[in-house]
Amino acid sequence: RYEKRQDFAVVMQPFFRNTLLPLDRNSKPDLSFFAADCFHFSARGYAEMAMALWNNMLEPVGEKQTYNNFTHDRSKLKCPTSDKPFLSTLRNSGFRNSHLDLEKTKPSVPYWAVIVAAVAGVLAGSL
């Protein structure tokens, strides 16, 4: 929908797609990345996710990292360069003149399936 716009872009940032649970030295889940409820991230976990998101925004479309290695190493943080001083979009990643046509791409999930799933979830939750 936004591919032809010059002033706006939507870009999927897949840094969390293939991320595995961080492990400690004993190969057990490293709980320092999680809050007391063991579901939400701690400040350390949010810092890791923020660095991975930032790095993904600077990586060209088609070359984005799909995992986070949880090294807690600030040196892995990428910076804009004089060659690429902007956040990467489909247009400035070199796909502007390619055969990629997003308007002809059908969504992977029909819109009605989302509505049905939401209603079913509310009903199941209320039962």
C-alpha positions as CSV (number, residue, x, y, z in Angstrom):
1,R,0.0,0.0,0.0
2,Y,2.8,2.4,0.8
3,E,5.4,1.3,-1.7
4,K,4.8,4.2,-4.1
5,R,4.9,6.9,-1.3
6,Q,8.0,9.1,-1.2
7,D,7.4,10.3,2.4
8,F,6.4,7.1,4.3
9,A,7.5,3.5,4.5
10,V,6.5,0.3,6.4
11,V,9.3,-2.2,6.9
12,M,9.1,-5.6,8.7
13,Q,11.9,-5.9,11.2
14,P,12.4,-9.7,11.7
15,F,15.0,-9.6,14.5
16,F,12.8,-11.7,16.7
17,R,11.8,-14.4,14.2
18,N,14.4,-17.0,14.9
19,T,15.5,-15.9,18.4
20,L,16.1,-18.7,20.9
21,L,15.8,-18.5,24.6
22,P,19.0,-17.0,26.1
23,L,20.9,-19.6,28.2
24,D,23.3,-19.1,31.1
25,R,26.7,-20.9,31.7
26,N,24.8,-24.0,32.9
27,S,22.7,-24.2,29.7
28,K,19.6,-23.2,31.7
29,P,17.4,-20.2,30.8
30,D,19.1,-17.0,31.7
31,L,16.5,-15.4,33.9
32,S,18.4,-12.0,34.0
33,F,16.7,-11.2,30.7
34,F,13.2,-11.6,32.2
35,A,11.1,-9.9,34.8
36,A,9.8,-11.6,37.9
37,D,6.8,-13.0,36.1
38,C,9.3,-14.9,33.7
39,F,7.2,-13.7,30.7
40,H,8.1,-10.0,30.2
41,F,11.6,-8.8,29.6
42,S,13.7,-7.1,32.3
43,A,15.7,-3.9,31.6
44,R,18.5,-6.1,30.3
45,G,16.1,-8.0,28.0
46,Y,14.6,-4.8,26.7
47,A,18.0,-3.3,26.1
48,E,18.9,-6.4,23.9
49,M,15.7,-6.2,22.0
50,A,16.2,-2.4,21.4
51,M,19.7,-3.0,20.1
52,A,18.4,-5.8,17.8
53,L,15.6,-3.6,16.5
54,W,17.9,-0.6,15.9
55,N,20.4,-2.8,14.0
56,N,17.5,-4.3,11.9
57,M,16.3,-0.8,11.0
58,L,19.8,0.0,9.6
59,E,20.1,-3.3,7.6
60,P,18.9,-3.3,4.0
61,V,15.7,-5.1,3.2
62,G,16.5,-8.7,2.2
63,E,19.6,-8.7,4.5
64,K,18.1,-8.2,7.9
65,Q,19.2,-10.4,10.8
66,T,16.3,-12.7,11.9
67,Y,17.7,-13.6,15.4
68,N,19.2,-12.0,18.5
69,N,22.2,-13.6,20.1
70,F,21.7,-12.0,23.6
71,T,25.4,-11.2,24.1
72,H,24.8,-8.0,26.0
73,D,27.7,-6.4,24.0
74,R,27.3,-2.8,23.2
75,S,29.9,-3.1,20.4
76,K,27.4,-5.0,18.3
77,L,25.3,-1.8,18.0
78,K,25.4,-0.6,14.4
79,C,25.7,3.1,13.4
80,P,24.6,4.9,10.3
81,T,27.4,5.4,7.8
82,S,28.1,8.2,5.3
83,D,27.1,5.8,2.5
84,K,23.8,4.8,4.3
85,P,22.9,7.6,6.7
86,F,19.2,6.6,6.8
87,L,17.0,3.8,8.1
88,S,16.7,1.1,5.4
89,T,13.4,0.9,3.5
90,L,12.3,-1.1,0.5
91,R,13.0,1.9,-1.7
92,N,16.5,2.8,-0.5
93,S,17.5,-0.9,-0.3
94,G,17.5,-1.2,-4.1
95,F,14.1,-2.7,-4.6
96,R,12.6,0.5,-6.1
97,N,13.2,-0.5,-9.7
98,S,12.9,-4.3,-9.2
99,H,10.2,-6.6,-10.3
100,L,8.9,-6.8,-6.7
101,D,5.2,-5.6,-6.8
102,L,3.7,-5.5,-3.4
103,E,0.3,-4.5,-4.7
104,K,-0.2,-7.8,-6.4
105,T,0.9,-9.8,-3.3
106,K,-2.0,-11.3,-1.5
107,P,-2.1,-11.3,2.3
108,S,-1.1,-14.6,3.9
109,V,-4.1,-14.5,6.2
110,P,-7.6,-13.3,5.0
111,Y,-8.9,-10.3,7.0
112,W,-12.0,-12.3,8.1
113,A,-9.8,-15.0,9.7
114,V,-8.4,-12.4,12.1
115,I,-11.9,-11.3,13.1
116,V,-13.1,-14.9,13.6
117,A,-10.0,-15.7,15.7
118,A,-10.6,-12.6,17.8
119,V,-14.2,-13.4,18.4
120,A,-13.4,-17.1,19.2
121,G,-10.7,-16.0,21.6
122,V,-13.1,-13.7,23.5
123,L,-15.7,-16.4,23.7
124,A,-13.2,-19.0,24.9
125,G,-11.8,-16.6,27.4
126,S,-15.3,-15.7,28.8
127,L,-16.2,-19.4,29.2
